[in-house]
Amino acid sequence: MAEASRPYRLRLPGPTAVPERIRKALSEPVVAHRGPEFKEVLTETAALTKPVLGTNNDVMAFASSGTGLMEAAIANVLGQGDKALILVNGQFGERFVQIAEALNREADIIEAPWGEAVCAEAVKDKLAGNNYRAVVAVHNESSTGAVTDLEAIGAVVRESDAVLVVDSISGAGGLDLQQDAWGVDVLVTASQKALMCPPGLALASVSEKGWNVIEKDVGKARFYWDLRKARKSAAQGQTAFTSPIPLVYSLREALTMIHSEGWPEVVSRHVRLCSALRAGAAAMGLSTFTKSPMLSNTVCVLEMPDGLDGSEVVRHMYEKYRTVIAGSRTKLRGKVIRIGTMGGISEDDIRTDLMLLESTFVDLGWSVENGTGMAALDAALQNAA
């Protein structure tokens, strides 16, 4: 079992550890959610969010998990008789399919092997012969570490009548994201991953093309998830329904930290740290599971060698070293481990990750050359400096 003196380390690809500054912001006094004090906080938070999403659109806040706004996106875009084209290359693309089925909405699927990504040419081919209301994609598939080329897909969708709906729940705040330039019409994200806050706050941003579709009320079942209500309230510095007030305070503090560091520098830090962790793991004999041209820099997904169950690695890391990493609950169960490289992480965090991973492998009887991984990690950091 873990030593009692060891600190608890949350190293999941969400939820992530919450920095002390943000934890303090959570303890601010709760104010009236319709009063001028909260209006000021919400307005400032929305303004700070826009550069991170790469948008000039309104940013709307909801008391919700990310999945809630995935459902909201489908409910607001697809009416009776509408059809979506859903890009599936992992767990969260599959979730969009499940949401469409639950809402009794029709969907076609383009599927790529897990660890890869759907290419723009495949989307173009499907759009050529079909009348889709929406193309639905996951920006950063945290189950596999694959990143979708939204710029290329957005350019294809822009030439059609379809709108591009994107989940960037595990991307926003850690990956480069250009909603407006890339033609993303409905973008959803959430607080608990690269944005460094506790779970429970979700955000949406919609283009004018997106609003033209959302405003049409043809067989759409929506009340709490009605983005039209949210848009009207956002224009008044409010939310449509009661806000998770402490979480909005925490997000304002998180965004203040991001802009203090510099948004381009935050993106670069994620690239540098995740790349270094992959390099260190490779030196230990662990290959990166992800095979897509664009790799995530908010989650490191490592393939287990034959004969070693990733679930055992996850269990041992927690039970002996009080470090919580992720395996997979899906078709990759036992085959991969996933380490979050998002949010307020530092070089010390990834060094500790690799050190404990090496110790875990040794504990489980696997041969690892002592220090090889750390030397590779440090070299990668030095080369990226």
JOVEN-V285818 format. One line per field, one symbol per residue. psi: psi as a letter, one per 20 degrees, with the letter a starting at -180 (. if undefined). A space follows every 50 residues. Layout:
psi = ???
//
This chain:
psi = rqphipqpookrlpqrqoqghhhhhhjqpprpijrhghgggggggghhhg hhilqjrqppqqoqrhhghggggghhhoapiqqqopppkahhghghghgg ghjlqqpqpppqqpiaqprhhhggghhhjqnqhqppqpgoniiijpppnh gghhhghhjriqqoppolhjgpihqppmgghikphopqarhjdiijrrqi pqqqpprhgghhghhpmnkpopfhjohgghgghhhjkrqhrpqnghhggh hggghggghghpghhgghggggggghgggghhhijoqphpjqhoqqjipo oppqqpipphhhggghhghhjkporqcqjbijpihrqppplqblqrhhgh ggghghgghggghjjpppopigghghghgggghi.
//
